Amino acid sequence: WPKVGYSLIGFGLCATFVANFSITLAYDSFTGLGNVLEAAKDLQGFLVRWSDFFDKIYTKPYTRVGPYLLGLVLAYYLYKWKQNNPKKLKL
């Protein structure tokens, strides 16, 4: 079962990356901090693009699930590691 779980998490991460890339490309959203600083020179356009970024990417769960999935993998890894080495890990 761990292989199935890892496969599903890997698929979820890939889907998140593809969703973020596709939405960013389709809506001409910000692609990095350098672009945000450059876009801020035109304040009205910046505010429109910033609200689009929040509406289309930042607030959607399917674009933000990546860190959650990585946390699941890390928690499972630490759980298994602690079972094998109970005295070495102090949390």
C-alpha positions in Angstrom: 0.0 0.0 0.0 2.8 2.5 0.5 3.6 2.4 -3.2 0.0 3.2 -4.0 0.0 6.1 -1.6 3.3 7.5 -2.9 2.0 7.2 -6.4 -1.2 9.1 -5.6 0.8 11.8 -3.8 3.2 12.0 -6.8 0.3 12.3 -9.1 -1.3 15.0 -6.9 1.9 17.0 -6.9 2.3 16.7 -10.7 -1.4 17.8 -11.1 -0.8 20.8 -8.8 2.3 21.8 -10.8 0.5 21.5 -14.1 -2.6 23.4 -12.7 -0.4 26.3 -11.4 1.6 26.5 -14.7 -1.5 26.4 -16.9 -3.4 29.0 -14.9 -0.4 31.3 -14.7 0.2 31.0 -18.5 -3.5 31.4 -19.4 -4.1 34.5 -17.3 -0.7 36.0 -17.7 -0.2 36.0 -13.9 2.9 36.8 -11.9 5.7 34.3 -12.3 8.1 35.5 -9.7 9.1 38.4 -7.4 11.0 40.2 -10.1 7.9 40.3 -12.3 5.9 41.7 -9.3 8.3 44.5 -8.8 8.3 45.3 -12.5 4.6 45.2 -12.8 4.1 47.5 -9.7 5.3 50.4 -11.9 1.8 50.5 -13.5 -0.3 50.6 -10.3 -3.8 50.0 -12.0 -2.6 47.1 -14.1 -0.7 45.7 -11.0 -3.9 45.7 -8.9 -5.9 43.9 -11.6 -3.2 41.3 -12.1 -2.7 40.9 -8.3 -6.5 40.3 -7.7 -6.5 37.8 -10.6 -3.5 36.0 -9.0 -5.4 35.7 -5.7 -8.7 34.7 -7.3 -7.3 32.2 -9.7 -4.3 30.7 -7.9 -3.7 31.7 -4.3 -7.2 30.9 -2.9 -7.9 27.7 -4.8 -7.2 24.4 -3.0 -6.1 22.5 -6.1 -3.2 24.9 -6.6 -2.2 24.9 -2.9 -2.4 21.2 -2.1 1.3 20.6 -2.8 2.7 21.6 0.6 0.0 19.6 2.3 1.0 16.5 0.3 4.7 17.0 1.1 3.8 17.3 4.8 2.0 13.9 4.5 5.0 12.3 3.0 7.3 13.8 5.7 5.0 12.8 8.5 4.8 9.2 7.2 8.6 9.1 6.8 9.2 10.4 10.4 6.6 8.0 11.8 8.3 5.0 10.1 11.8 6.2 11.0 10.8 6.7 14.7 9.4 3.1 14.8 12.8 1.8 13.7 14.9 4.2 15.7 12.9 5.2 18.8 15.8 6.7 20.8 17.4 8.8 18.0 14.5 11.1 17.2 13.4 13.6 19.8 10.5 15.8 18.8 
